[in-house]
Amino acid sequence: MSLWNRIIESLELRLLTRPESLNRQVKGAYCGDLLSDVLANAAPGDLWITIHRHRNVVAVSTLTNLSGVVITGGRHPDRDTLEVADDEALPLFVTELNNFQAAGKLYQIFSDYSLLAKES
């Protein structure tokens, strides 16, 4: 199972953008809702966990070269945000999980994935 598939299944994600956007490599995760904090501290390739659903998440993700955005708590972005995300080929997901639950599941996935990568 690919890393993206494992993340999507574990976090019960629904992809809102085109499937072609999943060509970005996911390397880690960052959980935060203060945009300036994400700009300053998220690493390229991180999957961003947030409650934000406005178009600024796409701008921040593009500037920091993030692998995608997970919007938690069952929140849904507006059409404008989805269009901009599609234009940028940025995977945009929603989940019913809250930030804590999503971050915990991602932590476990990356912990397991790191062990598997070291064994190879």
N, C-alpha and C positions, 0 to 999 in steps of 0.2 A: 504494500500500500504506500502510495506517495505521501510525502509530508503534508502537502496541501490537502489531500483526501482525508488524512488522519485528523488534521485540524478542523476541517469542515464537519466531519462526522462527530468528533468529540464535543465541539462547541455548539453543535446543532445550528450551524450557520446556514443562512440563505443568501446566495450571491445575487446581488441586485444589478450588477454590471455584466457586460459581455464575458463569456467564459474565456475568451482569448486573453483577458487581462491576467489570468493565472499563470502567465509565463514569467512573472517576476519571482526571483528566488527569495524565500523567506528564511531569515537567518536568526531571528530572535523576536522579542516582543517588547512593547513599551505600553504601560498603562498610565494614563494621565488625562486630565481635562483642562489643564491650563495650557493654552496654545503656546505661550512663550516658553514654558517648561519643555514641551515636546520639541520645539525648535532647537532648544539648547542641549537637550539630553538624549533624544532618540537617535539611534544609530541607523545608518543606511541598511536597508533590508529588514528592519523591524516591522512587525505587524502591530498596528496601533489599536489599542482597546480604549474606547471613549464613549461618553454619553452624547457627545456633540453630533449633530446631524445637519449642520449648515455647510455651505460651500467652502468655508474657510478650512475645513478638514482636508479638502482636496489640495488647497494651496499649501498648507503646512506639509502634507504628505509628499507633494511634488518637490518642495524646497529641500526636504530632508531625505529624499529618495527612499521613502518607506515602501514596503512590499504590499501593503494594503491597510484597510481600516475595518475594524469590527465595531459596529454601533450596538451597544448593549441595552438591556431593559425593554426590548421590544419596540424601541423608537425607530421611526422611519424617516429617511431624508426626503426633502421635497424634490420635485421633478428637476429643478435647476441644478441641484447638487448632483443628481444622478447623471445628467447630461454632461456636466463638467468632468465628473469621474470617468465617464465613458470616453470623452475626448482625450483625457490623459492616460487612458488604459490602466486606470487604478482600480484594483478589486475593492469593491465596497460591499460589506456584509452586514446583516442584522442577526441578532440572536436575542432570545428571551432571557438568557442568563444576565446577571448583573456583573459589574466590573470585577468584583472579587472572585466570583465563580469562574468567569472566563479566564482571568489571569492565573488562577490556580490550575485549571486544566491545561493551559498553555505551558505553564512551568513544568508540569509533569511530562507533557509531550517532549519538550526540549531536553529535559533531564534524561528521558529514555533515549531520545534521538542521539544525544551526545555520547551515551554509553555505546550505542550501536555503531556510531561513526568511529569510535576508538578501537572497537573490536575488528573492524574491516581492514 
